[in-house]
Amino acid sequence: MKIFRPCFLIILVIVIAGCNGFNRNHDYPEGSIAYPSRAVTQRASSYDPDWENGNDDNRIIQPGQSLEVANLSGPGQITHIWFTAHGAERGYPRSVILRIYWDGQEEPAVEAPLGDFFAAGHGMQVDVTSSLVATSSHGRAYNCYWPMPFRKSARITISNDSEKDPVKLYWYIEWEKRKIPRDVPCFHARYRQEYPVHPGEDYLIADIEGKGHYVGTVLSVRASQPEWFGEGDDRFYIDGDSIPTLHGTGTEDYFNDAWGYRVLNRPYYGISIWEGMNTGSRITTYRWHVTDPIFFDRSLRFAIEHKGITFDSENKNTGYGDGRPDLYSSVAFWYQLGAAKATGEIPPVAERVVPFQLIQAEETLDVDLLPHTDLHESIAYTNGKGVEFKPVRTGECLSIPFEIPKQGNYLVFIRIWPDAHQGIYEFRMDGQSYYKGEELFRDYHFATDIKLGNDHRLEQGTHHIEVVYHGTSDPRAKGNLFIDAIVIEPV
């Protein structure tokens, strides 16, 4: 027993010392979710100033106005950004601009349309699931997880470039007060576009001067011709190389897919928008270089060919070439030390969107003379009001006339306000059915476009969209349909 007690005490001392050493040497990895590196947690949000009694947690950004949503005093790091926004204007995520400024710099390090930054191009609202950005609620909740360190300050603004419609915005900016080493680079993201791309030249995505690493790409394309657009190779020129330092094998290959596209979401790559290989089709793809960043010491130039199947003036297939007049837009993501070089102002909103004509339903229909229709007012409509179709029996039809000012090829959309009151509807244009059999039940209350087929050759004059009611599978549904407008886009 006399021998056992000292041995027991020695073992106990060794165990305690080992435990203390474990903590002292951080063998349990600091920075893990269970043992994060300590910092002072901070938040900037749009909560109601009357926080004890109010629920007015948003801010209204009027047309042409900008709003500062955060002005943070460093050093620190932004860890998460959340927005939700609503605007009645069609395609408003392309009209709203996100800008972020580091350390008092006058040039924004981040400048991109809200939707494009979150990997949803063309002003469309779709769900995106990736490791760095994500959207939900049918593309109306925006989340960003790019780490964004800064030394002195961080300023975030949202601008509404719309000419007529306000935008309602909610936000959270989650960040930490912590020391940032001098050699840690800052986050950057820049938008650019070519409408259309230049024949014979690669489409430029990034032109960077400085030291850093490239981490991601969002590319959006609106096809101006049918068939496959994306045969072009990706080409990275590092530190002044005159031939590509990194040379790829095709557009879908760079975005980690193969043999064309289909809608999919992965942690590091995805196709958030894919409307097929037709004239006027919209595509958005993303790729994050999380495990394979592209390092540069002095400069980086990143471009991609716009090679695909081309057509002549008589619409005959002429094989693969770089003469397709498609519309390209993109966001480049990277980290670098110091300020990025100026790239010029972002194009005005009129140049960022494809021209379209929006024909309001309440202006083309005389609801006083039509059975089972009413005028309905709501901020969700692009004109503040629309038509409510209230059929009482299966097979009832509402015919909506619209004018085509000039013979040509067009995309046609019916813009509706889906909610829990609706049933099964069929949409016809000039007697041809293009959409049928889906229950128009949604869990959101905002206007949305339903595309009627692909591009159409339409004669000048009056055309009609027929809205046909086919009942409802939900006994709670009233079967009413809220119609905002007809939208036509030339292609």
C-alpha positions, -999 to 999 in steps of 0.1 A, spaced: 0 0 0 29 24 8 43 18 -28 9 21 -45 0 55 -31 30 74 -45 26 57 -79 -11 67 -79 -2 103 -72 25 103 -99 0 90 -125 -26 115 -114 -1 144 -118 8 131 -153 -28 130 -163 -35 165 -150 -4 178 -167 -14 162 -199 -48 177 -198 -33 211 -191 -8 207 -219 -36 197 -242 -54 230 -236 -22 250 -235 -9 237 -268 -43 237 -286 -41 201 -297 -78 204 -300 -79 225 -333 -86 262 -326 -109 275 -353 -132 244 -353 -169 248 -346 -164 233 -312 -134 255 -303 -136 287 -324 -109 314 -323 -122 339 -297 -135 373 -309 -161 399 -300 -194 390 -318 -211 420 -335 -242 426 -357 -256 454 -378 -293 448 -388 -324 467 -399 -344 461 -367 -371 486 -358 -356 515 -337 -387 510 -316 -375 475 -308 -396 470 -277 -429 477 -294 -424 479 -332 -421 454 -360 -411 478 -388 -378 460 -395 -372 471 -431 -361 502 -449 -375 516 -481 -349 526 -508 -365 550 -533 -357 550 -570 -323 564 -576 -313 563 -539 -286 545 -519 -287 533 -484 -258 526 -460 -266 494 -443 -234 490 -422 -204 512 -412 -182 490 -391 -151 501 -371 -123 475 -373 -102 456 -371 -126 427 -378 -142 402 -402 -176 399 -417 -187 363 -413 -223 363 -427 -246 386 -447 -283 381 -450 -307 402 -471 -343 398 -481 -357 423 -505 -389 431 -524 -395 453 -554 -425 453 -578 -403 460 -608 -396 431 -630 -360 419 -626 -352 442 -597 -323 420 -584 -304 432 -615 -314 469 -607 -302 467 -571 -264 471 -565 -244 458 -536 -212 477 -528 -186 471 -500 -157 495 -492 -127 485 -471 -106 507 -449 -119 541 -461 -112 534 -498 -132 554 -523 -133 526 -549 -157 497 -539 -140 463 -534 -174 447 -541 -197 460 -568 -223 438 -583 -261 435 -588 -277 418 -559 -289 388 -577 -257 382 -597 -235 384 -565 -257 356 -551 -253 334 -583 -288 342 -598 -284 363 -630 -307 381 -654 -327 397 -625 -343 363 -619 -352 349 -585 -343 312 -581 -331 290 -552 -293 285 -550 -276 261 -527 -238 264 -524 -211 266 -498 -205 303 -501 -238 319 -512 -273 306 -509 -308 318 -517 -342 304 -506 -379 314 -504 -379 312 -542 -348 334 -545 -359 361 -520 -336 353 -491 -299 360 -498 -271 345 -476 -234 351 -481 -206 332 -462 -175 346 -479 -152 356 -450 -144 393 -453 -116 406 -432 -108 444 -428 -84 464 -407 -99 499 -402 -134 499 -414 -161 483 -436 -189 501 -453 -218 484 -471 -243 502 -493 -273 491 -513 -284 513 -543 -318 511 -561 -311 520 -597 -347 516 -607 -363 547 -624 -398 542 -608 -401 515 -582 -389 515 -545 -373 485 -529 -380 472 -494 -349 458 -477 -342 438 -446 -306 428 -435 -283 412 -410 -245 418 -412 -228 394 -388 -192 403 -379 -164 399 -353 -141 423 -338 -107 407 -340 -71 413 -349 -63 409 -386 -27 402 -395 -11 425 -421 -6 398 -447 -43 388 -448 -58 399 -482 -93 415 -485 -123 401 -504 -133 416 -538 -161 409 -563 -167 428 -595 -195 427 -622 -190 432 -659 -209 425 -691 -208 426 -729 -242 429 -746 -233 413 -770 -199 398 -768 -173 410 -792 -167 387 -822 -132 372 -824 -123 382 -788 -125 362 -756 -150 374 -730 -130 391 -702 -141 381 -666 -113 395 -645 -83 419 -650 -66 422 -616 -33 439 -606 -17 431 -573 -10 400 -551 -37 376 -541 -58 346 -551 -88 341 -573 -117 322 -557 -149 322 -578 -169 330 -609 -206 336 -617 -214 336 -655 -247 345 -670 -256 341 -707 -287 350 -727 -286 331 -759 -291 352 -791 -291 321 -813 -303 285 -808 -282 254 -800 -251 251 -778 -233 283 -768 -206 270 -744 -177 254 -764 -153 281 -753 -122 274 -732 -114 292 -699 -80 309 -699 -60 323 -669 -30 345 -675 -9 347 -644 16 375 -637 18 388 -672 20 355 -691 13 360 -728 -1 325 -733 -26 310 -709 -9 298 -677 -40 276 -671 -60 265 -702 -93 247 -700 -113 225 -724 -148 241 -725 -173 263 -707 -193 236 -689 -160 218 -681 -147 249 -662 -180 250 -643 -174 213 -634 -202 199 -654 -200 179 -687 -220 173 -719 -241 204 -716 -261 217 -687 -290 210 -664 -302 228 -632 -282 216 -602 -266 230 -570 -234 217 -555 -213 231 -527 -186 244 -550 -203 245 -585 -237 246 -600 -261 257 -627 -288 279 -610 -306 289 -642 -310 267 -673 -337 273 -699 -323 251 -726 -307 257 -760 -332 281 -776 -330 317 -788 -336 339 -757 -328 311 -732 -312 323 -699 -283 305 -682 -264 312 -650 -235 290 -637 -212 294 -607 -179 279 -595 -160 285 -563 -123 278 -561 -124 267 -525 -99 239 -526 -81 251 -558 -75 289 -555 -55 305 -583 -26 324 -569 -10 354 -585 19 377 -573 15 407 -597 -15 402 -619 -43 379 -631 -63 381 -663 -91 356 -667 -111 353 -700 -133 327 -716 -141 320 -753 -177 325 -764 -175 298 -790 -205 277 -800 -228 267 -828 -233 297 -851 -260 306 -877 -259 328 -908 -284 355 -918 -307 328 -933 -306 309 -900 -285 281 -914 -262 262 -891 -226 271 -900 -208 249 -874 -187 260 -844 -174 296 -843 -169 327 -821 -194 349 -839 -224 342 -817 -239 375 -805 -249 362 -771 -253 385 -741 -226 377 -714 -224 390 -678 -203 379 -649 -190 384 -614 -154 376 -605 -145 369 -569 -110 371 -554 -88 382 -524 -59 406 -527 -36 428 -507 -43 465 -510 -68 482 -531 -79 468 -565 -74 489 -596 -104 509 -608 -125 493 -635 -149 521 -643 -185 525 -634 -210 497 -635 -233 500 -666 -265 519 -660 -296 498 -653 -311 504 -688 -280 486 -702 -280 458 -676 -315 445 -685 -328 431 -718 -355 454 -732 -390 443 -728 -426 455 -730 -448 451 -700 -486 452 -708 -506 457 -677 -536 433 -674 -559 460 -659 -552 483 -689 -559 457 -715 -591 442 -698 -623 460 -690 -631 442 -658 -665 459 -655 -677 441 -687 -662 407 -679 -679 381 -657 -660 367 -627 -632 393 -628 -623 421 -604 -596 448 -601 -572 440 -573 -547 463 -557 -514 453 -541 -478 465 -539 -468 431 -554 -481 442 -588 -458 461 -611 -484 488 -616 -499 486 -581 -530 467 -593 -540 438 -614 -569 416 -624 -583 388 -602 -599 360 -623 -625 342 -602 -639 312 -622 -668 293 -608 -666 262 -629 -640 241 -647 -633 252 -683 -640 289 -678 -616 310 -699 -603 346 -697 -589 360 -729 -562 387 -726 -554 407 -757 -520 422 -764 -505 441 -793 -473 432 -811 -460 465 -826 -437 449 -852 -434 415 -868 -405 396 -852 -393 369 -828 -404 373 -792 -404 356 -758 -438 358 -742 -445 356 -704 -476 359 -683 -469 376 -650 -490 363 -622 -492 366 -584 -493 330 -571 -507 324 -536 -528 299 -518 -561 308 -536 -552 293 -569 -559 260 -587 -549 243 -619 -546 265 -649 -537 262 -686 -522 291 -706 -527 293 -743 -514 318 -768 -534 322 -801 -551 289 -794 -518 269 -788 -514 254 -753 -480 261 -736 -486 255 -699 -510 231 -683 -516 209 -654 -496 223 -625 -513 235 -594 -505 272 -591 -500 271 -554 -470 289 -540 -459 298 -505 -449 334 -514 -469 365 -524 -450 382 -551 -454 385 -589 -436 359 -610 -432 352 -647 -444 320 -664 -427 316 -698 -450 304 -726 -429 281 -747 -397 293 -764 -392 321 -789 -422 328 -812 -425 343 -846 -453 368 -841 -471 390 -867 -478 426 -861 -512 432 -846 -534 417 -818 -527 384 -802 -544 367 -772 -534 347 -742 -562 325 -729 -563 316 -692 -583 284 -687 -593 270 -653 -591 233 -647 -603 231 -611 -582 225 -580 -568 195 -561 -569 214 -529 -604 218 -513 -592 249 -494 -583 267 -527 -608 292 -541 -594 288 -576 -588 325 -581 -559 337 -602 -542 372 -598 -529 384 -632 -504 412 -633 -492 417 -669 -482 402 -702 -444 406 -709 -429 404 -744 -391 404 -751 -377 407 -786 -350 381 -795 
